[in-house]
Amino acid sequence: MPGRWTWTDAWIFIAVFVGIRIAVIWMATKAFVAVIPDGDVCPICDSETLAIERSGWWRVLGARFRRSWCIGCGWEGVLRRSDSWLAQFQARQRDLQREVSMAKTRTQSGQLPLNSKKSS
């Protein structure tokens, strides 16, 4: 019968409506992140900034962003870290994980590791 709604129609409408909402929120978030300045210089006076300890809800931003304070003008805000910093950070994390895994298998004073299956 034309003009009657079914549950399938309702679910399609809900899915499209939710999809549009998610797309709008995603695009607004991308636009907001693009507005945040990149680098370690003050966006107002172009002088060097110092990193401020991230505590509380600031940690939600992750390692890609940092709280900064300008030495010259006193500006305080959030800056994006550059891609080169992120690559160095990830390399440091991999090196640290490699060292931890090597330390677990390393022997001391010529003894076999505890997880060794050889018997003496």
RORO-719160 format. One line per field, with one value per residue: residue number from 1; x, y, z of N, C-alpha, C, O in turn. Coordinates in pm, 1 decimal, m for minus. Example, Ala and Ser with C-alpha at 12.3 -4.5 7.8 and 13.67 -1.06 7.14 Angstrom:
# residues 2
num = [1	2];
n_xx = [1319.0	1285.0];
n_yy = [m569.0	m225.0];
n_zz = [780.0	708.0];
ca_xx = [1230.0	1367.0];
ca_yy = [m450.0	m106.0];
ca_zz = [780.0	714.0];
c_xx = [1320.0	1290.0];
c_yy = [m330.0	3.0];
c_zz = [780.0	787.0];
o_xx = [1423.6	1340.9];
o_yy = [m331.9	113.8];
o_zz = [846.5	803.9];
//
This chain:
# residues 120
num = [1	2	3	4	5	6	7	8	9	10	11	12	13	14	15	16	17	18	19	20	21	22	23	24	25	26	27	28	29	30	31	32	33	34	35	36	37	38	39	40	41	42	43	44	45	46	47	48	49	50	51	52	53	54	55	56	57	58	59	60	61	62	63	64	65	66	67	68	69	70	71	72	73	74	75	76	77	78	79	80	81	82	83	84	85	86	87	88	89	90	91	92	93	94	95	96	97	98	99	100	101	102	103	104	105	106	107	108	109	110	111	112	113	114	115	116	117	118	119	120];
n_xx = [82.7	67.1	211.5	230.6	436.2	709.4	899.4	1145.8	1174.2	1190.9	1430.5	1612.1	1583.9	1675.4	1941.4	2048.5	2013.9	2172.7	2418.3	2463.2	2485.7	2717.8	2904.7	2902.1	2995.9	3251.9	3369.0	3363.0	3535.9	3776.4	3813.4	3847.5	4087.7	4259.0	4278.6	4432.2	4752.6	5063.6	5373.6	5640.5	5632.8	5505.2	5178.1	5109.5	5327.8	5550.3	5765.1	5966.9	5808.0	5724.1	5674.3	5393.8	5308.0	5089.0	4792.1	4502.4	4208.9	4344.8	4510.2	4357.6	4384.9	4607.7	4934.2	4987.7	4927.0	5020.4	5027.6	5114.9	5320.5	5396.7	5704.8	5758.4	5511.5	5329.8	5123.0	4904.1	4822.2	4715.2	4921.0	4989.7	5198.2	5479.8	5514.7	5766.2	5847.5	5661.4	5734.0	5989.5	5916.0	5763.7	5965.8	6134.6	5964.6	5944.5	6215.3	6240.3	6058.0	6185.7	6424.0	6320.7	6213.4	6449.2	6584.0	6442.7	6519.4	6790.1	7087.0	7247.9	7565.6	7649.5	7459.7	7184.3	6876.4	6569.5	6353.9	6458.5	6480.6	6681.1	6861.4	7096.2];
n_yy = [m117.4	215.2	496.0	401.3	338.3	123.7	m82.6	m124.0	97.3	292.2	223.1	263.5	541.4	627.6	531.8	683.2	944.5	935.6	878.3	1113.9	1296.2	1199.7	1242.2	1524.3	1596.1	1477.0	1626.0	1882.8	1845.3	1788.6	2037.6	2201.5	2097.6	2161.6	2434.1	2471.3	2586.4	2475.1	2348.0	2488.3	2755.3	3072.6	3168.9	3435.8	3619.0	3499.3	3397.4	3172.1	2890.6	2730.1	2398.8	2297.0	2108.4	1840.4	1787.8	1643.4	1681.2	1749.3	1549.3	1392.9	1481.3	1358.2	1253.1	1400.9	1668.1	1961.5	2147.5	2485.5	2764.4	3100.2	3264.4	3529.8	3690.4	3585.8	3422.2	3144.6	2822.7	2561.8	2367.3	2202.0	1920.7	1872.9	1663.5	1546.3	1536.2	1353.9	1119.9	1075.5	1032.0	794.1	621.2	621.6	495.7	240.2	158.1	150.0	m54.2	m266.5	m281.2	m355.4	m607.7	m739.5	m730.9	m908.7	m1154.5	m1161.0	m1290.3	m1312.8	m1302.8	m1536.4	m1732.3	m1945.9	m1830.6	m1801.7	m1907.3	m2099.8	m2419.5	m2596.7	m2832.1	m2852.8];
n_zz = [0.0	m90.7	77.5	334.9	613.5	688.7	917.0	801.8	635.0	833.5	965.1	758.8	725.0	978.8	971.4	756.5	857.9	1093.9	973.2	824.8	1036.5	1165.8	962.0	946.8	1202.3	1189.5	978.5	1091.3	1306.2	1169.2	1044.5	1268.5	1377.5	1170.7	1200.9	1425.0	1508.0	1360.0	1475.3	1684.2	1750.2	1860.6	1765.4	1765.0	1816.4	1701.3	1852.5	2053.5	2208.8	2519.0	2635.4	2825.3	3110.7	3056.5	3208.1	3361.5	3163.2	2934.9	2851.6	2688.6	2431.8	2321.3	2192.0	1968.9	1996.9	2185.9	2489.2	2512.2	2608.1	2553.2	2559.9	2497.4	2463.5	2642.1	2559.7	2579.3	2481.9	2251.8	2040.9	1730.5	1690.7	1478.1	1180.6	1162.1	1429.2	1527.8	1387.7	1497.3	1764.0	1742.9	1650.4	1872.3	2057.9	1941.2	1963.5	2240.8	2306.7	2178.1	2327.6	2575.8	2517.5	2449.0	2690.7	2843.4	2746.0	2779.9	2928.6	3249.6	3393.8	3266.5	3310.1	3227.7	3086.8	3277.9	3145.3	2984.5	2826.8	2852.0	3041.4	3312.6];
ca_xx = [0.0	146.5	188.0	248.2	574.9	743.2	1018.9	1261.7	1185.1	1234.4	1573.2	1687.3	1583.9	1763.2	2079.7	2089.2	2020.9	2291.8	2534.5	2484.8	2534.4	2857.9	2985.9	2913.0	3085.7	3386.6	3420.9	3386.4	3657.4	3889.4	3831.5	3901.5	4227.8	4335.4	4294.9	4535.4	4882.8	5161.1	5509.5	5673.3	5642.6	5382.5	5105.1	5088.5	5450.4	5652.7	5879.6	5970.7	5713.3	5762.9	5568.7	5335.3	5269.4	4949.4	4726.7	4357.0	4147.4	4435.8	4570.1	4268.3	4430.3	4707.3	5072.0	4996.2	4908.5	5087.8	4996.9	5232.8	5319.7	5492.4	5796.7	5754.7	5387.1	5248.0	5013.8	4895.9	4726.5	4749.1	4988.5	5010.2	5338.6	5509.3	5523.4	5899.8	5848.3	5582.2	5814.3	6093.0	5849.2	5730.3	6091.0	6178.1	5877.7	5985.1	6344.1	6216.2	5995.9	6288.1	6514.0	6250.1	6204.4	6583.3	6620.3	6375.7	6588.9	6932.6	7134.2	7342.1	7676.9	7665.1	7354.1	7077.2	6755.5	6475.6	6258.7	6531.7	6439.6	6799.4	6891.2	7240.1];
ca_yy = [0.0	337.6	589.6	337.5	319.0	m3.7	m72.3	m115.0	238.0	366.7	195.8	331.2	683.3	645.3	511.1	799.0	1058.4	917.1	891.0	1256.1	1357.9	1158.6	1311.0	1665.2	1602.5	1444.4	1739.1	1993.6	1812.1	1808.5	2181.9	2254.8	2055.9	2236.0	2570.8	2472.8	2611.0	2366.3	2388.0	2524.2	2900.5	3141.6	3218.8	3579.9	3699.4	3416.2	3364.2	3033.4	2854.3	2621.8	2300.8	2294.0	1971.8	1810.5	1718.4	1649.0	1643.7	1779.2	1423.7	1334.8	1524.0	1265.1	1299.0	1485.1	1807.3	1998.9	2277.8	2569.7	2898.4	3185.3	3339.1	3671.1	3765.2	3523.5	3345.1	3004.7	2752.2	2429.0	2363.2	2068.9	1884.3	1849.2	1523.4	1495.2	1503.1	1232.6	1007.9	1051.0	977.0	655.0	545.5	604.6	395.5	109.0	124.3	115.8	m186.4	m362.5	m297.3	m430.1	m748.0	m796.3	m744.1	m1027.6	m1275.4	m1146.7	m1365.2	m1239.4	m1380.4	m1664.7	m1826.1	m1959.7	m1760.8	m1884.7	m1973.5	m2192.9	m2557.8	m2681.4	m2867.4	m2859.1];
ca_zz = [0.0	m92.1	186.7	465.8	654.1	751.4	1001.8	713.1	597.9	951.7	988.4	652.8	760.1	1095.1	927.3	676.2	947.5	1178.6	884.8	796.1	1160.6	1185.9	860.5	984.4	1319.1	1142.0	901.7	1184.1	1381.0	1077.8	1026.1	1393.5	1388.6	1069.4	1248.0	1529.6	1445.6	1358.5	1507.7	1821.0	1763.2	1899.9	1649.2	1776.0	1803.9	1636.6	1937.7	2098.6	2313.8	2608.6	2657.0	2959.0	3147.6	3027.8	3317.6	3350.9	3035.9	2824.2	2803.7	2588.7	2299.8	2270.7	2172.5	1849.4	2036.2	2310.0	2547.7	2500.2	2664.9	2482.2	2645.2	2461.5	2485.2	2745.9	2501.2	2621.1	2398.3	2200.4	1911.5	1672.2	1672.9	1336.8	1141.3	1193.4	1571.5	1545.7	1339.5	1597.6	1881.7	1713.5	1644.8	2011.6	2119.5	1889.1	2023.6	2380.7	2309.7	2139.7	2441.6	2679.7	2476.9	2456.0	2831.6	2896.9	2702.3	2808.4	3044.7	3332.6	3449.5	3199.9	3346.0	3130.7	3127.9	3352.0	3055.2	2900.5	2845.1	2867.8	3180.5	3330.4];
c_xx = [87.7	109.2	202.7	396.3	591.8	866.3	1145.3	1283.0	1237.3	1383.1	1660.0	1695.9	1679.7	1909.1	2130.1	2106.3	2144.9	2418.4	2566.1	2539.0	2681.5	2948.2	3004.7	3008.6	3228.6	3447.0	3448.2	3513.0	3781.1	3917.2	3891.7	4049.0	4313.2	4362.6	4405.3	4671.8	4977.5	5298.4	5525.3	5686.7	5505.1	5309.2	5084.3	5217.0	5568.1	5777.5	5865.5	5868.0	5770.5	5644.8	5524.1	5293.2	5120.7	4891.7	4576.3	4308.6	4235.3	4499.4	4484.8	4316.0	4533.8	4841.9	5085.4	4985.8	4984.1	5037.9	5124.4	5209.5	5429.4	5575.5	5779.7	5627.6	5296.3	5129.3	5019.1	4788.9	4778.8	4813.2	4993.1	5158.6	5360.3	5521.3	5660.7	5910.3	5775.4	5660.7	5925.1	6033.9	5816.7	5855.5	6144.0	6095.4	5915.8	6117.2	6326.8	6153.9	6096.8	6383.6	6448.8	6242.8	6342.3	6625.5	6556.5	6451.1	6737.6	6970.4	7232.8	7440.2	7684.5	7557.7	7251.6	6955.3	6658.7	6380.9	6330.1	6488.5	6558.8	6818.5	7043.1	7283.3];
c_yy = [124.5	427.5	528.3	314.0	181.0	18.4	m64.4	29.7	321.6	345.8	260.4	480.5	710.4	632.2	630.8	921.1	1051.6	931.4	1035.5	1327.4	1324.8	1230.1	1458.5	1681.2	1575.3	1562.7	1860.0	1969.2	1832.3	1957.4	2245.0	2221.0	2132.3	2379.6	2580.2	2489.8	2491.7	2421.4	2427.6	2674.2	2958.6	3192.1	3370.3	3656.9	3623.9	3393.9	3220.7	3010.6	2740.9	2527.8	2305.3	2150.7	1952.1	1732.0	1733.2	1608.9	1675.8	1652.5	1356.0	1368.6	1429.7	1330.8	1395.1	1634.4	1834.8	2134.8	2358.7	2703.6	2978.0	3264.2	3489.2	3744.1	3703.7	3444.7	3202.0	2937.2	2617.5	2443.9	2218.7	2042.3	1846.2	1699.6	1465.0	1458.8	1372.4	1110.2	973.6	987.1	829.4	568.6	520.8	498.5	255.5	64.8	81.6	m22.2	m294.4	m388.5	m377.8	m577.3	m815.0	m817.4	m867.9	m1154.3	m1272.4	m1226.8	m1280.5	m1338.1	m1521.3	m1766.4	m1833.0	m1881.4	m1856.9	m1960.2	m2072.3	m2335.9	m2651.6	m2712.2	m2884.6	m2984.5];
c_zz = [0.0	26.2	324.4	491.1	714.6	838.2	917.3	669.2	714.1	976.5	881.6	682.5	876.3	1053.9	847.2	766.0	1036.5	1094.6	851.7	918.4	1185.2	1086.1	896.1	1102.0	1276.5	1066.4	991.7	1265.6	1294.4	1056.9	1151.3	1408.4	1288.1	1114.0	1354.4	1463.7	1460.3	1393.5	1653.4	1841.0	1794.0	1775.9	1652.1	1747.4	1741.5	1721.5	1987.4	2209.5	2396.2	2626.0	2803.2	2986.5	3121.5	3144.7	3300.2	3212.7	2916.9	2768.5	2697.6	2447.3	2239.9	2245.8	2054.3	1882.8	2165.2	2357.1	2547.1	2567.7	2598.0	2581.9	2622.1	2503.1	2591.2	2692.8	2552.9	2537.4	2353.7	2063.4	1863.3	1662.3	1527.9	1308.4	1172.3	1340.6	1594.6	1499.4	1439.5	1723.1	1860.8	1706.3	1785.2	2083.4	2071.6	1950.8	2168.4	2392.7	2273.6	2256.4	2552.6	2642.9	2480.4	2600.1	2892.9	2860.6	2734.2	2933.2	3122.7	3393.5	3392.8	3233.6	3234.4	3178.8	3197.8	3260.2	2960.4	2931.0	2860.2	3014.4	3194.7	3400.3];
o_xx = [175.7	m6.2	188.1	471.1	503.0	929.2	1243.1	1396.0	1319.0	1454.6	1769.9	1802.3	1756.7	1992.5	2243.0	2204.2	2214.8	2516.1	2682.6	2629.0	2760.0	3057.4	3113.8	3093.2	3319.6	3563.5	3545.9	3589.2	3880.6	4033.2	3977.6	4127.9	4428.3	4459.7	4465.2	4704.5	4972.5	5335.9	5436.8	5746.3	5402.3	5371.8	5045.0	5217.7	5676.7	5885.8	5763.0	5843.7	5855.0	5529.7	5606.8	5248.2	5037.7	4938.1	4529.2	4360.2	4203.6	4538.2	4534.2	4290.6	4545.9	4861.2	5186.8	5031.3	5009.2	5010.0	5231.3	5096.4	5542.5	5522.7	5785.8	5633.9	5195.0	5043.1	5127.2	4677.9	4874.8	4767.3	4999.6	5236.2	5270.3	5536.2	5671.4	5975.5	5821.3	5655.1	5952.0	6094.9	5839.2	5853.3	6193.0	6149.5	5919.3	6132.1	6391.7	6192.7	6094.5	6420.4	6514.5	6263.8	6352.2	6696.6	6612.3	6447.6	6805.2	6895.5	7293.7	7400.7	7721.9	7566.3	7234.5	6934.1	6665.9	6333.0	6268.5	6462.8	6541.1	6794.5	7110.3	7402.7];
o_yy = [136.5	434.3	599.6	274.9	128.4	124.1	m2.7	78.5	411.6	441.6	307.3	540.5	806.3	712.2	675.4	994.3	1151.6	990.7	1075.4	1410.5	1412.4	1274.0	1512.2	1770.6	1644.1	1596.4	1931.9	2062.5	1887.6	1998.4	2332.6	2306.8	2164.6	2440.5	2686.4	2414.7	2417.8	2529.1	2404.3	2717.2	2901.2	3252.7	3428.0	3748.6	3680.7	3373.5	3156.4	3098.1	2664.8	2571.1	2316.1	2079.9	2035.1	1622.3	1824.6	1514.9	1633.2	1648.3	1270.5	1293.0	1422.5	1448.8	1463.9	1718.1	1743.8	2224.4	2306.3	2749.9	2930.8	3323.1	3567.4	3847.2	3763.9	3403.9	3145.1	2988.6	2565.0	2522.0	2125.3	2132.0	1793.5	1619.0	1346.9	1360.0	1288.5	1006.1	856.0	897.9	747.9	454.0	411.8	419.9	161.9	m51.9	m12.7	m99.8	m402.8	m503.1	m459.8	m663.3	m933.7	m913.6	m925.9	m1251.8	m1373.8	m1230.7	m1188.1	m1445.2	m1615.0	m1880.0	m1738.7	m1867.7	m1978.3	m2067.7	m2122.7	m2370.3	m2771.9	m2627.8	m2925.9	m3004.6];
o_zz = [85.3	68.6	423.6	401.5	781.6	833.5	959.5	666.5	694.4	1006.2	911.1	667.4	871.8	1096.2	867.8	751.4	1052.7	1140.4	850.7	906.4	1221.4	1122.3	877.1	1101.2	1322.7	1087.6	970.5	1291.2	1341.2	1052.2	1141.2	1448.0	1317.4	1069.2	1371.5	1371.8	1558.6	1347.2	1735.7	1939.7	1758.0	1688.9	1550.7	1665.3	1730.1	1666.6	1965.1	2292.6	2349.1	2630.8	2893.7	2896.4	3158.8	3175.9	3232.4	3152.4	2805.9	2651.7	2624.1	2353.5	2117.6	2274.8	2042.6	1804.8	2244.3	2277.4	2578.2	2582.5	2586.3	2676.2	2717.0	2570.0	2626.9	2770.5	2568.4	2523.7	2410.2	1980.1	1943.2	1629.0	1462.5	1400.3	1205.4	1374.5	1672.1	1564.9	1464.1	1782.0	1950.3	1751.1	1814.8	2161.2	2151.5	1987.2	2213.7	2480.0	2331.9	2282.2	2616.7	2728.5	2511.2	2629.2	2986.0	2935.7	2716.6	3030.8	3068.7	3439.5	3463.4	3186.9	3157.1	3299.3	3178.7	3296.2	2866.5	3046.3	2879.0	3100.7	3100.3	3422.8];
//
